[in-house]
Amino acid sequence: MATIMGEYVDRLITVEMRNRGMNHNIIAPIYDEARREGGGRPITARAAEALVENVGEGDVVLIVTGAGYMPEVPHGESDGPPGAVSIARALYWGLKAVPVYVSEICHAPPIKASSEAAGLMIRDYELAKDRRMGAALITAPEGQSEIDAWADDLLSKMKPKAIIAIERLGPNESGIVHYSTGVAPKNCVNVAPLFDKAAQQGVLSIGIGDNGNEIGFGRIHSFMQDFHPYGRETQTSKPGGAITVTATDIFLPASISNWGAYGIAAMLGFLLKDKELVQDSELEKRIIRACLDAGGWEMRYCTSRFIVDGAEGESSMAIVQLLRDMVRLNIAAPDRGLSHGKMKEVQR
């Protein structure tokens, strides 16, 4: 049944909504390749099952997000933090895990505001870990030379059972981080070593992205090199394309990265039989609005309009409502009401 549910969740979160001036008509082929490469089953189902299998009460899960930089969006964008919060909320209430957000310093305000709008308060790590009093937030060093040691210390201290990237940019084959349109931001830190080191330690990793430059796309790097408009060259003079080489154990492409996270939360809700693990539409509205008000702006025109990746916020509200209702209907006891006679047994 998880495969059936996952099939339709995957379909919903990969409905493409893009202006033709951006990379468009790409999500369906990318999803098909990621699903083929991953073995053929629905990807949200695989991701949720892996989390249920690997994460238990009191276990730490690192949730890495943050994209967009000065001068355009000094605190990042509205795609990423709401998705991170959705996953964190499902893990916290569903698996009684300890979510730890990981970001750069510049991205911390929208993450904190989004999480607290969802009722998941940001606490000191010790309170979150020892007493499960909310989530924690860790920021990376601002100097690239410090990242390796920081990643080692973080993994050693927290011993996470899983690490999840949501709309987190990763480096290309030359070690350069890009936006999906081939522009290289100047003020970012590459945190991909955290994923490389987690892989060496056997930590489950999941990557969620929407355009090729996000951590996780490394699983289908060669496909993306030929498929993506900036697969082999960018708008800079430096070698390599915009596609990241950083892979994860499970990679989920979505029309909007937040939506991929919502899909995994929905599958957790299905597996754990709890529709409350998916935020309702009004909570989604509060989360996005809090993200925008804290500086996580919409990326197209760099404003605080109620928009995520070009799509109106109401579209994200509709997505979570549909996902939540899918969970409700699929975990309910079989019931055809009073007017349809007896149920016929059907083998699935």
C-alpha positions as CSV (number, residue, x, y, z in Angstrom):
1,M,0.0,0.0,0.0
2,A,2.9,2.4,0.7
3,T,3.9,2.0,-3.0
4,I,0.4,3.0,-4.2
5,M,0.2,6.0,-1.8
6,G,3.7,7.0,-2.8
7,E,2.9,6.9,-6.5
8,Y,0.3,9.6,-6.1
9,V,2.2,11.7,-3.7
10,D,5.1,11.7,-6.1
11,R,2.8,12.7,-8.9
12,L,1.4,15.6,-6.9
13,I,4.7,17.1,-5.8
14,T,6.2,16.9,-9.3
15,V,3.5,18.9,-11.1
16,E,5.6,21.6,-12.7
17,M,4.7,25.3,-12.3
18,R,7.4,27.6,-13.9
19,N,7.7,30.7,-15.9
20,R,9.1,30.0,-19.3
21,G,12.0,32.4,-18.7
22,M,13.4,29.9,-16.2
23,N,14.5,26.3,-16.8
24,H,11.2,24.7,-17.5
25,N,9.7,21.4,-18.7
26,I,12.3,19.6,-16.8
27,I,10.9,18.1,-13.6
28,A,9.1,15.1,-15.2
29,P,12.3,13.8,-17.0
30,I,14.4,14.5,-14.0
31,Y,12.0,12.6,-11.7
32,D,11.8,9.7,-14.1
33,E,15.6,9.4,-14.2
34,A,15.9,9.7,-10.4
35,R,13.3,7.1,-9.9
36,R,14.9,4.7,-12.4
37,E,18.3,5.2,-10.8
38,G,16.9,4.6,-7.4
39,G,15.3,1.2,-8.3
40,G,11.9,2.1,-9.6
41,R,9.7,2.6,-6.5
42,P,8.1,5.9,-5.6
43,I,10.7,8.1,-4.1
44,T,8.7,9.6,-1.2
45,A,7.8,6.1,-0.1
46,R,11.4,5.0,-0.1
47,A,12.5,8.1,1.8
48,A,9.8,7.8,4.5
49,E,10.4,4.1,4.9
50,A,14.1,4.7,5.3
51,L,13.5,7.3,8.0
52,V,11.1,5.0,9.9
53,E,13.7,2.2,9.7
54,N,16.7,4.3,10.8
55,V,15.4,6.9,13.2
56,G,14.0,6.3,16.7
57,E,13.0,8.2,19.8
58,G,15.7,10.6,20.8
59,D,17.8,10.2,17.7
60,V,19.2,13.3,16.0
61,V,18.3,14.1,12.4
62,L,20.3,16.9,10.7
63,I,18.2,19.0,8.3
64,V,20.3,21.2,6.1
65,T,18.8,24.1,4.2
66,G,19.5,27.6,2.9
67,A,19.9,29.0,-0.6
68,G,20.2,32.6,-1.8
69,Y,22.7,35.2,-0.8
70,M,23.6,38.9,-0.7
71,P,23.1,41.2,-2.3
72,E,19.9,39.9,-3.8
73,V,18.4,37.9,-0.9
74,P,20.6,38.4,2.2
75,H,18.8,35.9,4.3
76,G,17.9,33.4,1.6
77,E,14.7,32.4,-0.1
78,S,11.2,31.1,0.8
79,D,12.0,27.7,-0.7
80,G,13.8,25.6,1.8
81,P,13.0,26.7,5.4
82,P,9.3,25.8,5.2
83,G,10.2,22.4,3.8
84,A,12.8,21.9,6.5
85,V,10.2,22.7,9.1
86,S,7.6,20.3,7.6
87,I,10.1,17.5,7.8
88,A,11.3,18.5,11.3
89,R,7.7,18.6,12.5
90,A,6.9,15.2,11.2
91,L,10.0,13.7,12.6
92,Y,9.5,15.4,16.0
93,W,5.9,14.3,16.5
94,G,5.9,11.1,14.4
95,L,9.2,9.5,15.3
96,K,10.0,11.5,18.5
97,A,13.3,12.4,16.9
98,V,15.4,15.5,17.6
99,P,15.5,17.7,14.6
100,V,18.6,19.9,14.2
101,Y,18.6,22.5,11.5
102,V,21.9,23.2,9.9
103,S,22.5,26.4,7.9
104,E,24.8,29.3,7.3
105,I,24.4,32.3,9.7
106,C,22.6,34.4,7.1
107,H,19.9,31.8,6.6
108,A,19.1,31.3,10.3
109,P,16.4,34.0,10.9
110,P,13.9,32.6,8.4
111,I,14.5,29.0,9.6
112,K,13.9,30.0,13.2
113,A,10.8,32.1,12.4
114,S,9.4,29.3,10.2
115,S,9.9,26.6,12.9
116,E,8.4,28.7,15.6
117,A,5.4,29.6,13.5
118,A,4.9,25.8,13.2
119,G,5.0,25.4,17.0
120,L,8.4,23.8,17.0
121,M,10.5,26.1,19.1
122,I,14.3,26.6,18.7
123,R,16.1,25.6,21.8
124,D,19.7,25.0,22.9
125,Y,20.9,21.7,21.6
126,E,21.2,20.1,25.1
127,L,17.5,20.9,25.9
128,A,16.4,19.6,22.5
129,K,18.5,16.4,22.8
130,D,18.2,15.6,26.5
131,R,14.6,16.7,27.1
132,R,13.2,16.8,23.5
133,M,12.0,20.4,24.1
134,G,11.9,21.4,20.4
135,A,14.5,21.6,17.7
136,A,18.0,23.0,17.6
137,L,19.7,25.2,15.1
138,I,23.4,25.0,14.3
139,T,25.2,27.5,12.0
140,A,28.3,26.7,9.9
141,P,31.5,28.7,10.1
142,E,31.8,31.6,7.7
143,G,35.2,30.6,6.4
144,Q,35.5,27.7,4.0
145,S,38.8,26.5,5.5
146,E,36.9,25.8,8.8
147,I,34.2,23.6,7.3
148,D,36.0,20.2,7.4
149,A,36.8,20.4,11.1
150,W,33.4,21.8,11.9
151,A,31.7,18.9,10.0
152,D,33.8,16.3,11.9
153,D,33.0,17.9,15.2
154,L,29.3,18.1,14.4
155,L,29.0,14.5,13.4
156,S,31.1,13.3,16.4
157,K,29.0,15.3,18.9
158,M,25.5,14.6,17.5
159,K,25.9,11.2,16.0
160,P,22.9,11.7,13.7
161,K,20.9,8.8,12.3
162,A,20.0,10.7,9.2
163,I,20.9,13.9,7.4
164,I,18.5,15.6,5.0
165,A,19.2,18.4,2.5
166,I,16.3,20.6,1.3
167,E,17.1,23.2,-1.3
168,R,20.7,23.3,-0.2
169,L,23.2,24.2,-2.9
170,G,26.1,21.8,-3.6
171,P,29.4,22.2,-5.5
172,N,30.0,21.2,-9.1
173,E,32.9,19.2,-10.4
174,S,35.2,22.2,-9.9
175,G,34.0,22.7,-6.3
176,I,32.0,25.8,-7.2
177,V,28.4,26.4,-5.9
178,H,25.9,27.8,-8.4
179,Y,22.4,29.0,-8.7
180,S,20.4,26.9,-11.2
181,T,20.8,29.5,-13.9
182,G,24.5,29.2,-13.9
183,V,25.3,32.3,-11.8
184,A,27.8,31.7,-9.0
185,P,27.0,33.5,-5.7
186,K,29.9,35.1,-4.0
187,N,28.9,35.0,-0.4
188,C,28.2,31.3,0.2
189,V,30.0,28.5,2.1
190,N,30.0,25.0,0.7
191,V,28.8,22.6,3.4
192,A,28.8,19.5,1.2
193,P,31.7,18.0,3.2
194,L,29.2,17.4,5.9
195,F,27.4,15.0,3.6
196,D,30.6,13.4,2.3
197,K,31.7,12.7,5.9
198,A,28.2,11.4,6.9
199,A,28.4,9.0,3.9
200,Q,31.7,7.7,5.1
201,Q,30.1,6.9,8.5
202,G,27.1,5.2,7.0
203,V,24.6,7.9,8.0
204,L,21.3,7.8,6.0
205,S,21.2,10.8,3.6
206,I,18.2,12.2,1.7
207,G,18.5,15.1,-0.8
208,I,15.5,17.2,-2.1
209,G,16.0,19.6,-4.9
210,D,14.2,21.1,-7.9
211,N,16.8,22.3,-10.5
212,G,20.1,20.5,-10.5
213,N,22.3,22.5,-8.2
214,E,21.0,21.2,-4.9
215,I,22.6,18.5,-2.8
216,G,21.3,15.1,-3.9
217,F,21.5,15.7,-7.7
218,G,25.0,14.1,-7.7
219,R,23.2,10.7,-8.0
220,I,22.2,11.6,-11.6
221,H,25.0,14.0,-12.4
222,S,25.9,12.6,-15.8
223,F,22.3,12.7,-16.9
224,M,21.9,16.3,-15.7
225,Q,25.1,17.3,-17.5
226,D,23.5,16.5,-20.9
227,F,19.9,17.4,-20.0
228,H,20.2,20.7,-18.1
229,P,20.7,24.0,-19.9
230,Y,23.6,24.7,-17.6
231,G,24.8,21.1,-17.3
232,R,28.2,21.7,-18.8
233,E,28.9,25.4,-18.7
234,T,27.6,28.4,-16.7
235,Q,27.4,32.1,-16.8
236,T,30.9,32.3,-15.4
237,S,34.2,31.8,-17.1
238,K,35.1,28.9,-14.7
239,P,35.0,25.3,-15.8
240,G,32.1,23.0,-15.1
241,G,28.3,23.2,-15.1
242,A,25.8,24.2,-12.4
243,I,24.9,20.6,-11.5
244,T,26.2,19.5,-8.1
245,V,28.3,16.3,-7.8
246,T,27.2,15.8,-4.2
247,A,25.0,12.7,-3.9
248,T,22.7,11.3,-1.2
249,D,21.4,7.8,-0.5
250,I,18.0,8.8,-1.7
251,F,17.3,11.7,-4.0
252,L,13.9,13.3,-4.5
253,P,13.3,15.9,-7.2
254,A,10.2,18.0,-6.9
255,S,8.6,20.9,-8.7
256,I,9.4,23.1,-5.6
257,S,11.8,21.7,-3.0
258,N,9.4,22.5,-0.2
259,W,6.9,20.3,-1.9
260,G,9.3,17.4,-1.9
261,A,9.6,17.7,1.9
262,Y,5.8,17.9,2.2
263,G,5.6,14.7,0.3
264,I,7.9,12.9,2.6
265,A,6.0,14.2,5.6
266,A,2.8,12.9,4.0
267,M,4.3,9.5,3.6
268,L,5.5,9.5,7.2
269,G,1.9,10.4,8.2
270,F,0.7,7.4,6.1
271,L,3.2,5.0,7.5
272,L,2.6,6.1,11.1
273,K,-1.2,6.6,10.6
274,D,-1.3,10.2,11.7
275,K,-2.6,12.9,9.3
276,E,-1.5,15.6,11.8
277,L,2.1,15.0,10.6
278,V,1.2,17.1,7.6
279,Q,0.5,20.7,8.4
280,D,-2.9,22.0,7.4
281,S,-3.3,24.9,4.9
282,E,-3.6,27.6,7.5
283,L,-0.5,26.4,9.3
284,E,1.3,26.4,6.0
285,K,0.2,30.0,5.4
286,R,1.7,31.0,8.8
287,I,4.9,29.2,8.1
288,I,5.5,30.8,4.7
289,R,4.5,34.2,6.0
290,A,6.9,33.9,8.9
291,C,9.7,32.9,6.6
292,L,9.1,35.9,4.3
293,D,8.8,38.3,7.1
294,A,12.1,37.1,8.6
295,G,13.9,37.8,5.3
296,G,13.5,34.5,3.4
297,W,12.1,36.2,0.4
298,E,10.7,34.9,-2.9
299,M,13.7,34.5,-5.2
300,R,12.4,35.8,-8.6
301,Y,12.1,39.5,-7.7
302,C,13.6,39.3,-4.3
303,T,10.6,40.6,-2.4
304,S,8.4,39.5,0.6
305,R,5.4,38.8,-1.7
306,F,3.5,35.6,-0.7
307,I,5.3,33.6,-3.3
308,V,7.5,30.5,-3.3
309,D,9.7,29.8,-6.4
310,G,7.3,31.8,-8.6
311,A,4.2,30.0,-7.4
312,E,1.6,31.9,-5.2
313,G,1.6,30.8,-1.6
314,E,-1.9,29.6,-2.0
315,S,-0.6,26.9,-4.3
316,S,1.6,25.5,-1.5
317,M,-1.4,25.7,0.8
318,A,-3.4,23.7,-1.7
319,I,-0.6,21.1,-2.0
320,V,-0.5,20.4,1.8
321,Q,-4.3,20.3,1.9
322,L,-4.3,17.6,-0.8
323,L,-1.5,15.7,0.8
324,R,-3.2,15.8,4.2
325,D,-6.5,14.6,2.7
326,M,-4.7,11.8,0.9
327,V,-3.3,10.6,4.2
328,R,-6.6,10.9,6.0
329,L,-8.4,8.8,3.4
330,N,-5.8,6.2,3.1
331,I,-5.3,5.5,6.8
332,A,-9.1,5.4,7.4
333,A,-10.8,2.0,7.9
334,P,-12.5,0.8,4.6
335,D,-15.9,2.5,4.4
336,R,-18.1,2.9,1.4
337,G,-21.0,4.5,3.2
338,L,-24.6,3.5,3.2
339,S,-25.5,3.6,-0.5
340,H,-23.0,1.3,-2.3
341,G,-23.7,-2.2,-1.1
342,K,-21.0,-4.6,0.0
343,M,-17.4,-4.2,-0.7
344,K,-15.7,-6.6,-3.1
345,E,-12.3,-7.9,-2.2
346,V,-9.7,-6.7,-4.7
347,Q,-6.2,-8.0,-4.8
348,R,-3.6,-5.3,-5.1
